[in-house]
Amino acid sequence: MQFSENRGLIAAALAKASAEIVPVAKDRSNPFYKSKYTTLDAITDAVRPVLAKHGVSILQGATKPETNEVGQILSVIIETYLLHESGEWVSASVVMPVGTTPIEKGSDVRAVTAQTVGSAISYGRRYCLSALLAITSDEDDDGNAASGKGAQTQAQEAPRPSGRDRLWPAWSGFVWSGKKFREIPTSVLAEQMKRAETRGTKAAAAIPPDERAARLAQNLVEAIVFELEARREANDAPPEPEAKAEAPVEAKKPEPVAVGAPEERHPALDDSEDDGLPF
């Protein structure tokens, strides 16, 4: 942790702000580790108004990436500054390793992508800011504690929404547009996840990288993984689309087929651009 040469004014401002900052509710679930955590958005939304009231702003950035011999990013340093209107400041930094992801599903070849770098930066910003302001997280009890109901046993409380009722983006040409994730057959979700992973990898590898498409692909993959994990636990997958029964026809000489003609597939799995992916 570092300070400006003078620190009297920012110290007083932070002391007042700290007295007003309350524990931030854990607003997101991690389906892999069966745990809850506080997002960066929730933390900044909670502290910015309080800090601004006392003349303090937040400045964060990533700097000094460490690379290997072939130029692949291994880690980044996340710096967080609290700047007082007087010009005084206090800062802290954290080194965040950057993970890798398979270049395609099932591949043993892994690479650093825009998603893995972005994830490391977001993670570092969240923890660095929390440490600098000594922020603690609290379970979100939907206001029960404030209303005097917090003493009741949590076992009697209704389960929180799992996120499975989110709607697939309403993009044209996709048969499942506007449907809830829980209603989409597993085979369709698996196919869409493969496509999203492929498009995300291509977007990240493009020159220049298409960060928006890569981010959308990562978000969609995470949403699908969440749904598939929930199905495995609850064993409540919706039925797969039924194949249409064809009426028997008399045998006849097959007509010539153009070379490269596409095979018929379920409309949710066709390879057109309007396949429900938001990029």
Residue pairs with C-beta under 8 A, 6 or more apart in sequence:
1 90
1 91
1 92
1 132
2 90
2 91
2 92
3 88
3 89
3 90
3 91
4 10
4 87
4 88
4 89
4 90
6 86
6 88
7 88
7 90
8 88
9 84
9 86
9 88
10 56
10 82
10 84
10 86
10 88
10 89
10 90
13 54
13 55
13 56
13 84
14 54
14 56
14 82
14 90
14 133
16 54
17 47
17 50
17 51
17 53
17 54
17 56
18 133
18 134
20 50
20 53
21 46
21 47
21 50
21 133
21 135
22 46
23 135
23 136
23 137
23 138
24 38
24 42
24 43
24 46
24 135
24 136
24 137
24 138
25 38
25 42
25 137
25 138
25 139
25 140
26 36
26 37
26 38
26 137
26 138
26 139
26 140
27 36
27 38
27 39
27 42
27 140
28 36
28 37
28 38
28 39
28 42
29 35
29 36
29 162
29 163
30 36
30 37
31 225
31 226
31 229
31 230
32 229
36 139
37 137
38 126
38 130
38 137
39 126
40 122
40 125
40 126
40 129
43 126
43 129
43 130
43 135
44 58
44 129
46 135
47 58
47 129
47 133
47 135
48 58
51 57
51 58
51 82
55 84
55 85
55 86
56 82
56 83
56 84
56 85
57 82
57 83
58 80
58 81
58 82
58 83
58 129
59 80
59 81
59 82
59 83
60 78
60 79
60 80
60 81
60 125
60 128
60 129
61 78
61 79
62 76
62 77
62 78
62 79
62 121
62 124
63 76
63 77
63 79
64 76
64 77
65 73
65 74
65 75
65 76
65 77
65 98
66 73
66 74
66 75
66 76
67 73
67 74
68 74
72 111
72 112
73 98
73 112
73 117
74 97
74 98
75 95
75 96
75 97
75 98
75 120
76 95
76 96
76 98
76 117
76 120
76 121
76 124
77 93
77 94
77 95
77 96
78 93
78 94
78 95
78 96
78 121
78 124
78 125
78 128
79 91
79 92
79 93
79 128
80 91
80 92
80 93
80 125
80 128
80 129
80 132
81 89
81 90
81 91
82 89
82 90
82 91
82 132
82 133
83 89
90 132
91 132
92 128
92 131
92 132
93 128
94 124
94 127
94 128
94 131
96 120
96 121
96 123
96 124
97 120
98 112
98 116
98 117
98 120
99 112
99 116
99 119
99 120
100 110
100 111
100 112
100 113
100 116
101 110
101 111
101 113
101 115
101 116
101 201
102 108
102 109
102 110
103 109
103 110
103 111
103 201
104 197
104 198
104 201
105 194
105 197
105 198
111 205
113 200
113 201
113 204
113 205
113 214
114 203
114 204
114 209
114 211
114 214
114 215
115 200
115 204
115 214
115 215
115 217
115 218
118 211
118 215
118 218
129 135
130 137
140 160
141 150
144 150
144 152
144 157
162 226
162 230
163 223
163 226
164 180
164 181
164 182
164 226
164 227
164 230
165 180
165 181
165 182
166 180
166 181
166 223
167 178
167 179
167 180
167 181
168 174
168 176
168 177
168 178
168 179
168 180
168 181
168 184
168 276
169 177
169 276
169 278
170 177
170 178
171 177
171 274
171 276
171 277
171 278
172 274
173 272
173 273
173 274
173 275
173 276
174 268
174 274
174 275
174 276
175 267
175 268
176 183
176 184
176 188
176 268
176 276
177 276
181 189
181 223
181 224
181 227
182 227
182 230
182 238
183 238
184 227
184 238
184 268
185 237
185 238
185 239
185 240
185 241
185 268
186 228
186 231
186 237
186 238
186 240
187 240
187 269
188 241
188 266
188 268
188 269
189 224
189 227
189 228
190 224
190 228
191 268
191 269
192 220
192 224
192 275
192 276
192 277
193 220
193 221
193 224
193 225
193 228
195 275
195 277
196 217
196 220
196 221
196 224
196 277
197 217
197 221
199 213
199 217
199 277
199 279
200 213
200 214
200 216
200 217
200 218
200 221
203 209
203 210
203 211
203 213
203 214
203 217
203 279
204 210
204 211
204 214
210 279
212 279
213 279
216 278
216 279
217 277
217 279
220 277
220 278
231 237
241 266
241 268
262 271
268 276
